[in-house]
Amino acid sequence: MDRYDQAIRHLIDVGVGRTNYTNIVVAAEALDRGITVRKSINSGRMVMEHGGRMRTWNGGGTNHNGDLVKKIASYKDVASRLFRDLKISAPENAVFGVNESARAWAWAAPFERAVVKPHNGRQGKDVHAGIKTEQHFHEAFSQVAANNARILVEEFRTGVEHRCLVVENRLVAATRRRPASVSGDGRTTIRDLIDAKNRDRGPIHKALVLDAVSLDYLQRHGHRLDSVPEAGERVYLRSTSNLHTGGDAVDATDEITEKERELVERAARALPGLRIVGFDVLLPRSEVDHHEPSVLEINASPMVSMHHFPWSGQPRDAARHVVDSLFPRTVRD
C-alpha cells in the first residue's frame, strides 16, 4: 500500500471519508510528518493539528489564508481591477445583469474578441471564449444568464493558460492546462480516439464528454465525430482548459521564464494574507500570442493534486510546500 492509499484509509477511518486527491496528497504529507489529521467536529471536514497549531483544509481551501483576500479572490472583476491598478497585467472585464445583453455587447464590441462566463463560476462551467460576432455574443450571454444572476464579460487575450501554484509568495509548480482534446494517428475517428483516451484517465483527470458544447465546437472547426485527424494533429473539443471539463494537466514548471515567475510572485505579494494560492495566467507560447503574460484569475482553493498527477511531464511534490507553510516547524530538509 503506497502513502496515498494509506492516507485514503486514514481519512476513511477518522470519518472524513474517501475524498478528493488534493486532500489526499496533503494528508499523506502531513501524516508522514506526524501531524494529526482528523475530522472537524463542526463541519466534518479535514483538520490538521501539530504543536498547538490547527489548520483546516478542504480541497485547497484553508483558514491559513486570510478572509479578506479569499473574498477578493472570489470576485474576478475586483481582483482584475486591483491587479491593473498595481500595473500587473490582467484583462479588462465588467459585470452585467441577466437583462443587459445589449449593454454588455456595447461594452465588449471594441475588443477583437470577448469572453462571457459566470461572475463567480467554478470548474470551467458556462465559459464561452474567443467570441467575435454579435450573434455569438448574445447566444453565449443568454446561455450563461439562464443559470447565473450576474455575468462577467471580459477582454479575450491570446496565450496558453497555465495554473501556477504559489506558496508563501514563491512559485513552486506550474501546469499547462490543455483543453479537452485527442491526438490523431491518421487511421482512427475522433469518436474512437475519445473512447480510447477515456479508458484510463488516472486519479484526477475527468472523462472527455460528448455534449452540445463539444459537438458545437467540433462543428465550428470543421470536424465531425467520424472525421479522421492526421497523425499528430490535435483536435480540441472545447475552448476552455479546465480539468473538470476533460482538460489535461501538463507539467510546465521548468518552462516558466524569470519574467513570468516575477509576474506571478508579484501578484501574490499584492495580496497579503493569501499564503497558498493558484493563479490562472495566460503566457505567450507562439508567434500569434501578441499579448504580454497576464493574470486571469485567483484561486484561493487551488487543486494541488494536478501537480502530483500530470497527464504528461514531471510530477511535482506540491503538497510538501503546502505543509511547510501550514506547519513551518515540521519542515524537512
Secondary structure, 3 states (H helix, E strand, C coil): CCHHHHHHHHHHHCCCCCCCHHHHHHHHHHHHCCCEEEECCCCCCEEEEECCEEEEEECCECCCCCHHHHHHHCCHHHHHHHHHHCCCCCCCEEEEECCCHHHHHHHHCCCCCEEEEECCCCCCCCCEEEECCHHHHHHHHHHHHCCCCEEEEEECCCCEEEEEEEECCEEEEEEEEECCEEECCCCCCHHHHHHHHHCCCCCCCCCCCCCHHHHHHHHHCCCCCCCCCCCCCEEECCCCCCHHHCCEEEECHHHCCHHHHHHHHHHHHCCCCCCEEEEEEEECCCCCCCCCCEEEEEECCCCCHHHHCCCECCCCCHHHHHHHHHCHHHCCC
